[in-house]
Amino acid sequence: MRRPFIAANWKMHKTAQEAVAYAEHFLPLVGQLREATTDIVLAPPFLALPALAQALSRGPGSTSPPIGVAAQNVSAEPHGAFTGEISLDMLTAAGATSVILGHSERRQLFGETDAGVRAKTRATLAAGLTPIVCIGETLDDRETNRTLDVLTRQVEQGLDGRSREEIGTLVMAYEPVWAIGTGHVATPEQANAAHRHVRGKLKEQFGTDAAACRIIYGGSVKPDSIAALMAQPEVDGALVGGASLDPVSFAKIVALSHETA
């Protein structure tokens, strides 16, 4: 059985000081979960990453679930004349354990491509961090029945060249673009169908090792929608946006995911 994975994507919210205050509020809430059956990850802005990693390391005790820190992006290049970019060595030194790659906002607003996601995924795996690879269709794609074609392309091109051993260590995040920040959420059945298709493509590319790959859902996930999503057999967790900015709200999402696991 795949271990649930719940990640908070704070996007461009919270200073380092606000991130530390969040951790101090959040840790006691999840400390009430006595068995670490869920992987929890917080993805702050770059400048808050070291402070948050340090604050989380001062957790309420060994009974708390492990909490990792993710970056929201990274360069595929190890170093060089790339003004404004962040390398994997920098993220590792700052305490990151995983990296969000190919988020729809990065694709739509900053022109990221499947080829770029492929290069970043390769580099992230080589650095020993966990890639959280985002895929998903637009509203136009869904309304014109191209959802499965889009997901197939993003999986095949974004993960081309990865090994069977690597595929089980990464996380795929299905985020229908039309549901991100809109208040609309895919039905549990829609999410499960998309995840089932993605897992099928992974199996075609990587064989039985694909069964270990966790596929999580993102798109206006809230405390009142997480239980139904997690009840679906192909939904292994969630990438949470706006609802993760409040530690109480996000703790509820984690707790409900924990209960469903």
Phi, psi and omega in degrees: 000135182282139181283129180301148183227116182240119184239143177253121176256104183281347181055222183263063179225145171084125171282176177300318180295320179292326179293320178295317178299320177301311182300319181295330177278320187286320186302313178297329180293313179279345176295344178284346177276108192279350178234132183276076181259358183231132173277128181243133181225136175247131181244095179271174169298159184308314187293338180267353188297310182297318181295320179293317179301318179293318180296321180290333180288346177262042186293174186281011176133171187291346180279348181285149175298148176294139181237119179261170178238130180246148169270157182270355180186170175197159172273147175282346182273142182285331180186175175130191184275074181232076186306130177088356182267163180234133182266166178293325176299320178296318180294318179299316179296331181278350177106009180290145176245345180207170183219131173280129183233137173070026177303148184302329177292325176292320180291315186281319186270334186236011171070023179291145185241168175300323179295320177295319177297320179300314181295319181290323178296315178302313182293321181295316177297318180296331180277354178086013176260161182268120174283135170250096190269117184268137176221162177161157184258158174276172177297320179297320177301315182292317183291339178255018174060036178253008184306308185293326177295318180295315180296320178300313180299315183294322178291310184296314183280326181287333184247006180303132178094352178283154182270165177298323181293324182290327190297329180285347183263348181262169179241132173259136179241111176273116180231097175299122187302326182290350181253357185276116177071011183259347187088347177270139179233141174299146176296156177306323180292320177297316179298315182297321180296318178294317180297320179298320178295316180298317180295325176297318178294321178298320180295322177298320183280324192234004177074205186294341179298339181296339181296336182274345182289128179273134179242116184250160182251140174225147179141084179058040176288134181223168179304328183276358179244346189291322184297315181294324177294314183292341178286346180283138187295334182260002180262114187257007181157200185209148169251110192255130180264256187305321182291348179272351182287338176260120184299328179291315179299313182292324178297324177295319179298315179298315183297317179294324176294320180298318181292327182283334185297000000 
